[in-house]
Amino acid sequence: MGQWKEISYTQHLRELLAEYVQNTMPANSDSSAPCSVSDARKIVQNTANILNEFIVKLEEIDRMS
């Protein structure tokens, strides 16, 4: 699993995480506003996207083993 420490993989995952955080912020900046259905759907979709990308990277590592 030493390959996991390669910069290309960890850097890619860090960039994905930063993009996730930016894209998952609620539409309403008021912190006391309730979460809308659209906000909840966005969280679910963005979580699925980042997990899928993570799986792709794990599969790449498995193929290299």
N, C-alpha and C positions, 0 to 999 in steps of 0.2 A: 504493500500500500504506500510505499515511499513515493510513487509517482503522483499521488494525490497532492503532494506539496509543491508540484511544479507551478511556477508562476502563471503560466497560461491558463490553467484550470482555476486556480484560486482567484486570479484577477478577473476572469470571466464571471465567476460566481459572485464576486464582490460587486461587479458592475450590474449584474442581474438584480441583486438585492437593492442596490441604490435606485435602480429603475422601478422596482416593485414599490419601494417606499414612496417615491414621487408619484407614481400612478395610482396608489391606493389611498392617498389622502382624500378625506371627504370633500364633497363639492362645497359645502357650507363651512366657512372658517370659524363660525361661532361654536365654541367648544361645548356649549350647553344645548345645542340643537340636537334633536333626535336623529338617529341614523335612518336614512331613507332606504327603501327597498332597492333603489338603484345603487346606493353606496354599498349595501350588503352584497348585491350581485357582483359589483366590481371587486370587492374583497375576495369573494369565492373564485372568480375568474382569474384574477391576478395571482392568487395562491396556487391554483392549478397550473398556471403558466410557469411559475418559477419552479415548482416541483417537477414538472415535465422536463424543463431544461436541466435541472439537477440530475434527473434520471438519465438523460442523454449523456451527460458527462461521465456518470458512473459506468454506463455501458461502453463508452469509449475506453475507459481505463480497463474494464474487463477484457475487451478485445486485445488490448496491448499486453495483457498478462500471459 
